[in-house]
Amino acid sequence: MKNIKNFIIMSALFTLNANAIGTSAAEWHEEGVTEISSIEELNDFLKTHPKAVVEFYNRTCPVCQHFKQTKIFPTLAGSVESVGFAKVSVQEGNKLHNLYSISSYPTFLFFKDGKVVEEYSGFTSLQQFEKKITKNLLTSRSEKQAYQKQKRIRTQAITAA
């Protein structure tokens, strides 16, 4: 019984903290991350970004809200120049999530040349995300070196702050 009480209290606290973000589209904008709201926009994005990660999210989802608070997407968007980052909200009335049979949020699709090379659902850390990007999208040695350089610069900036 005590474990159930603790779980209920922790869930309520997490939900209250997550709801602090808000649910309007403007509150979900992230620098360096493209907002996608139609199949045409997604196709255009994938044409201009042969390597891309697209997040499908629900603004009322506590896990999605927590992921946004971590700022992983804008951090990576500023560090991995050869990869495009975009997000799709299920609240915008589009049916893109149906196109890719997405039923849980957040879900991340890793695209290479317009094709999905990996799908991942749920929360992930910055380090796990970096591994997935390196494994699935950074194929050339020069891309990996450029990313490692940007990662060192980012780490130095965080350490200096």
Buried (B, 14 or more C-beta within 10 A) or exposed (E): EEEEEEEEEEEEEBEEEBEEBEEEEEEBEBEBBBBBBBEEBBEEBBEEBBBBBBBBBBBBBBBBBBBBEBEBBBBBBBBBEBBBBBBBBBBEEBEBBEEBEBEEBBBBBBBBEEEEBBEBBEBBEBEEBBEBBBEBBBEEEEBEEBBEEBBEEBEEEEEEE
